[in-house]
């Protein structure tokens, strides 16, 4: 009889302990801690990115970083590596450290021995349009009309961007040109490039503004 009582007490105790453990396991506990960052001031959080831009030249790809505290770092180069690829994302060459400055190598149509000074504020005309496309590997053209309200609002920003780009890449560099075309004076030229609204910004690469040169594709229009 005593043995039976001990067994019943042990069974009840086991059930109680199991219930307590199960309740503890199913309970949600919240813990809040405040930890002081003791890392060195110059130590940064490491974030790895791998982004592919097959239609963008490596020299024009830059990286800016900002955080929630308002800290901004512009045009990072120390830890950026760039690899040339084609439209099928296949590697065309070795990766290069962006912090190491390399001598530029351009297509023949973008290289000139003369340092002829060009007034980038003067609009292009029929007479020098094709020659400009042939001279620079990349030409960004703003097709505008002086009476257009949106063109007038864009003009200060466009002129500032043009001056900044050409200060960084002067005529002796010869890799890029910002230009504009007045469609009220160059009507036929704008018709040839199917300008249907103002302003229209076209990016010409090696004389063509197709996204995929040599293939059927839409025009690159902004």
N, C-alpha and C positions, 0 to 999 in steps of 0.2 A: 504493500500500500504506500509506504514511504517512497519507494523507488518510482511509483507512478506519479506522485506529487512532484518529485524533483524533475521528471521528464516534462510535465505540463508547464512548470515554471520556466524551464530552460527553453521550451518551444515559444512561450509567450515573450520571453526576453529576446530571442532571436528575431521574432516578428517585429518587435518594437525597434530593435537596432537596425533591421533592414529598412523599416519605414523611415527612420531618421536619416539614414544614409541616402535613401532615394530622394527624400525631400531636400536634403542639402545639395544633391547632384542637380536637381531640377531648378533650384533657386538661382535667380539672377543677382549677381553682386557687381556693384559699380565702385571702381577705385579711381580716385583723382590724385595725381601727383604733379608737383611743380619742380622741374629739374632745371638747374642753371647750366647753360651751355659753357663748358670749360674748354672748348676747342680753341686753337690759336686764331687771332683776328684775321689772318690771311688765308685761313683754310676755308674752302668753299664746298658746297654740296655737289657731288659728282652726278651729272645727268648725261646719259649717252643718247644721241640722236643719230638716225640714219635716214636721210631724206634724199630722194632722187628727183632731179629736175633735168630731164633729157633735152629740153628746148632752151635751157639757160646756160650761157657760158660761165665757166667756173669763176672767172675774174669778176663777174658782177654779182655773185652770190655772197651775201654777208650775213652775219648772225649777231643779233642784239638780245640781251638778257635783262629782265627786270624781275623784282620780287615784290612781295606784299608790303614790305617796309619802304618801298619807293627807291631802292637802290637800282641803278641802271648802268649797264655796261654795254657800250656800243661798239660794233664792228670787232668782235672777238676774233683773234687770229692765233693765239698761242696754242690752243688745243683743237683747232679745226683742220681737218684733212679733206682734201678734195680729190675726187677721182673722175676723169673724163669718161662719159658713157655715150652710147648711141640711143636711138629711139626705142630699141628693143631692150634697153637697160643692160647691155653688154659692155663690159669694161674695155676701154680703148687704150689705156695707158696706165702708168703707175700712179699711185696716190702721192700727193705733194702736201707738205706742211705749209699752211697759208701764211705763217709768220716768216717764212724764208722767201725773200724777194728773188724772183727769177727774171731773166731777160725776156721781154715779150717777143712772141713769135706770131706773126699774123700772116694772113693770106696775101698773095702778091698784090691784089687790088687795094689792100689797106696799107701798104708800105710806100712811103715816099721819102726821098732823101732831102727834099727841100722843106723848109719850115715856113712855108707861105702862110702869112697871117690872114685868117678868114674872119669877116665880121659876121658872127653867128646871129646877130639881131636882125639882119636883113633877110626878108622872106626869099625863098627859092622861086625861080622862074622856070619856064620851059627851057631856056637856054642852058641852065646849069643843073637842072634836076637829075638827069641821067648821069652826068659826070659826078655829082655828089654821091649817088648810090653806088657808083663804081669805085669811088675813092675809099669809102669807109666800109668795113665789114658789117657794122651795125649803124643804121640811121633811124632815128625816131622823129617822125614828122607830124606836126599838128596842122591839119587842114581846117582853116577857120574862115569866118566872115566878120569884118569889122563891125557890122550892124548887129551881130548876134549878142544877146545879153549874156549868155553863158560863156561865150568866147571872151567877152570883156572881163568877166569874173575870173576866168582861168588865166588871163594874160599875166598878172603879177606873179602867180605861182610858176607858170611856165617859164617866164624870163629868169626867175631866181634859180629854177632847176637847171635851165640851160647854162647859165653862168657858172653854177657850181660844178656841173659835169665837165665843162670845158676848162675850168681851172684845174681840175684833177687830171683830165686827159687832154692836154693841149694838142695843137696841130702836129707837133713833132712826134706825138704818140700815135695818132692816126687810127685809133681803134673804134671810136664812136663819135657820132655827130647828132646833136639835137638841131632840128630845123623846123620851119613853118612855111605854109603856102597860103597865100591870100586867094581864096576861091572866087572873089569878086573880080580879080584881075586875071587869074589863070583858070578860066572857066573850062576849057577843053581838057586841061590837065586833071582837074578834079573829076570831070565826067569819065575820063579814062580809068580812074581808080575808084569809080562808083561811090563817090562821096554823097551820101543821102541825108546827112545831118551834121550840124555844127555844135561844138567842135568834134572832129573825128581824128583820133590819134592812131597812127599806123606804125608798126615796127617792121622795118625792112632789114632783112639779114641776107647779105650777099646779093643785094639788088632785088629781092623778092619779099613780099609781105605775106606769103602763104605760111601757115603753121608748119606744114610738111612740104618742103620744096621737092618737086619731082613726083609728088603724089597728089591725089585728089583730096582736097581738104579745105576747110573754111578759111577765110582771111582773118588775120589777127587784128581785130578792131576793138578799141576801147571807147 
